[in-house]
Amino acid sequence: MRGPAGGVLEVVRAGALTTVQDLGRAGLAHLGVPRSGALDLPAHRLANRLVGNPPGAASLETTVTGCAVRVRAGRPVTAAVTGAPCPVRIDGRPAPWGAAVRVPDGAVLEAGTARAGVRCYLAVAGGIAVEPVLGSRSTDLLSGLGPEPLSDGALLPVGGARGEAPPVDAAPAPGPPAGRLVLPLVPGPRDDWFTPNASRLLAEGTWRVSAASNRVGLRTEGPALERARGGELPSEGMVTGAVQVPPDGRPVVFLADHPTTGGYPVVGVVPGEALAAAAQAPPGLPVRFVPLHR
């Protein structure tokens, strides 16, 4: 069974939530289209680097329980699993995590349950070659753009590989947050909607990652931030990393599938380089915000 270029991957076990992701749909927020794309961009890029793909090639993003795919390419393929550390197996035999591996045709490659963190990234040489939508192959859970989340038995086309993967002696990558998640925060633009006590609480308080977190946002449980004024804002543009405060007062950190507009006040913005750690924060992990000087 071959795809148009590099064969297909047959989904043997889809896992809790596995989606196709690349670098996303940049520059379309004015049309109401979120960026989407891999939540842990460094892990996605590293997986592609290990198998010789360009950074924008599509990979599989798993959630907690991993996934398993069978190679149907008529030849071996090169693959790598990065992100949350997890057991990797080829036809049940242990294989390295965070390194390129050769997977024989017909063999099952499995990324198991994450030992730490939340999301793994499985890349294959040639990339996942589903049809792009608005310039991206990413699944956007909020808008419904892109391919459906994986289901058992689905077939995923693989692009043609560009040659042998370059040798990589060491590919260091930050691990998932351990002990607590510390997020830098640029205050504003609506921090004046909150009381001085709320500002102190934001700098000194501790929240926990809510089990209701998803690709749209990291939700928190803990103390409520008190508003200094009532009413609601007219809807205004939202950026990835915006920390919006809904009526219950618990901060929500917007991630890749966030809405492009919103009416709840934004107390601050987490810089993009800190969001990979948020993508790997499991439910119950303590969260601290560290306000930065403007």
N, C-alpha and C positions, 0 to 999 in steps of 0.2 A: 504494500500500500504506500504510494508515494504522492507527495504534494508536488506543486508545480516546480519547486526548486530543490528543497532540502528534505523532503519527506514530511511526516507528521508526527506529533506526539499524541498518543491516546491516553486520555485521563483515566487512570485506574482508580484513584481515590482523590476526590476533589478537596477534601478537608473542610474545615469550618467556613472559611471564606478565602477563596483564591481567585485573584483577578489578574488580567493582563495589564501591565503598566509600562510606560516609558517616561520621557521627561515632561509630558503633558502638553496642554494646549495654551501656550503663552500668547498674550496679546489679544484675547477675545473677551475680556471682562466687560467691555463696553457693549457687547452683544448679550450679556447675561450668561456667558459660558465660563465656568470655573477652569482653573489651570489643570486640576486633577494631576495625574502622574504618580510616580512612586512616592510614598510617604517618607521613606528613608532613602533619600537620593544618593548619599555616599555609598550605601550598600548596593544599590542598583548599579551605579557606575562601576563599582569594583567587580561585581559579578560579570558585567560585560567585558571589562578589561581582561579578566582571567581567561575568557574564552575567545578573545580576539575580536570582539564586536566593537563598533563605535558606541559612545555613551548613550546615544538616542535609540539604540535597538530595544525592542520590547522584551521584558522578562516576565516571570510569574511572581506575584507578591502573595505569599501565604499568610494566614493569620492563626497563630498559636499551634494548631494541630498539623501544619504542613500539608503536603500532598504527595501523590505518586503518579508518575507518567511512564508509559511504555514507548520506547523508540521504535518507530516504523519508518525507516529511512533507507533501507537497503545497504547501509554502511554504518560504522560506528560514528557517534557524534561526541563532541567535546562539550562538557557541561560544568557548571560550578554553582555552589550554594553559598550565599553570604547572608549578612544581616544578623538575626537572632541565632546564637549557637544552637545547633540541633544535630541529632544523629543523621548521617547520610548513609544510604545503603544502595547497592546495585545488585539486584536479584537476591536481596537478603543479606549480602555480605557487606561489612563495614567499608566505607570509602571516606576520604578526607573531606572535611568541611573547610570552606575558605580557600579551596584550591581547585585547579582544573582537573577533571577526570575524564577518561574515555569510557563511554557507555556503548556496549555492543548493540548492534541492531537486534531488536526483539527483547532486550533487557528492560527491566523496570528500575527506574531511578526514583528513590524515595527520599524526601526531606521530612524527617520525623517531627515530633512535638518539640517546640522550643524549650530548651533548658533554662533560658533566661531571655528576657525581652518578649516581643510579640510577633514580629514580622520577619520572614525569611524571603530571600530573593533567589530564584532558580533561573539561570540563564543558560541558553544553548547557543553554540556557534551558528550564526546566521540569524538569530533572533526569532521571536514569535511573530509570524508574518500574517496575522489577521488583517483584514481590510482597515486602513486608517479612516477615521471620521474627523473632519475638520483638522487634518494634518497630524493626528495622533492616534495611536492604537490603544490608548488608555481607557479603562473602564471607569466611568464617572458614576458613582452610586447615587448622587443627588439628582443629576439631570437625566440619567439613563443613557447618555451617549456612550459609544464604544461597545465592545462585546459584552455579552452577559457574563456574570461570574461563572467560573468553571462548574461543570456538573459531571458526574461519573459517566464515562463513555464518550465524552466529547472528543473531537479531533481538532488539533491545533496545527496549522501549517507552519513549517519551519523554512526560513529563508536560506538561500545559498550561502555557505560559509566562504569567507574571503581567503582561506588558507589556514595553515597551522596557527594555533594560538601561540603568541610570543611567550617564551619562558619567563616566569616571575619567581625570583628567589624568595622574596618576602613581600607581602601585601598587607601591611599593618592597617588596622581599622579600629575605630573606637568601639568598645563593647556597649551593650545596653546599660542604662543607668542602674547603678547599684546603691541600695540604701535609700536614696531619695532622688527626685528629679529637680534640678535647679535650673530655672528658666530666667535669663536676663530679660528685662522689660523696659522698653522705651516708653515713658509716660505719654498719655494723650492719644487721640485728640480730645476726648471727652472726660478726662479725669476731673474736670471742674464740676461734673455732675455728682460727685461723691463728697462726703463729709471729710474733714481732716482726720477723724478717727478711722474712716475707711482707708485713707491713704497710709496711715500708720499700720493698719492691719495688713494691707497688701504687702508692705515691706517686711513685716515681722511674723505674719501668721503662717500656718501650715495647712494645706489641703491634702486630699488624697484623690488619686485617679479613680473616677467613677467607672463602673462596669458598663455604663451607657455610652462610653466613648466609642468613636468609630472613625472612619476616614473623613467625615465632615468636621469633627472637632473632638478635642480632648476635654471631656467634662470633668468637673471636680465636685467633691463632697467636702463640706467643712463650713467655716464661718461665713456669714453673709456680709457683703459690702453694703453699707448704708448709703442711700442716695441723699444728696443735698437738695434735690428738686424733684417734683413729680412730673407726670406726663410722659410722653414719648417723643423721640426725634422723628422727623421725616426720614424715610429711608435714604441711606447714603452708602457710598461705595465701601466695600470691605476688602481688606488685603489678607493674604495668607499670613498667619501669625497674629492677627488681631485678637485681642482678649476682650470679648464681648461679655457684658454682665446682664443676664436676663432678669426678670422681676424677682426670682428667688434669691438673687444676690451672689450666686456662686459663679466664679469666672469660668468661661469656656474659651479654650484656645483653638482658633480656627485652623484646620489642616487643609489638605489639598482639594477636597471635594466641597469646600465651604461655599455658601451662597455668595454671590457677588455684591449684593446689597443687604442692608439690615437696618432696623430701627432702634435696636437696643444700644445704649452707649458703650463705646469702646474705651476702656480705662487705660489701655496701653497696647503695645505691639511687641511680640517676641521676634527678634531678628531671625532671618531664614536659616542661618547656620546652626541655630539651636533646636530646630524643629525635628531633626533626625532623632534626637534623644526622646522627644515627645512621642514620636511614632513607635518607639520601642518600650514605652512605659506601661507596665501591666496594671490592671485594676488593683487598688489598694496601696499603690506606691505613694509615699508622701511627696508632696509638691511644694516647692518654695519659689517665690518670685523675688528677683533682685532688681529693683528699679535702677536704671541708669540715668546719669545726668543728661539733660537735653543738650 
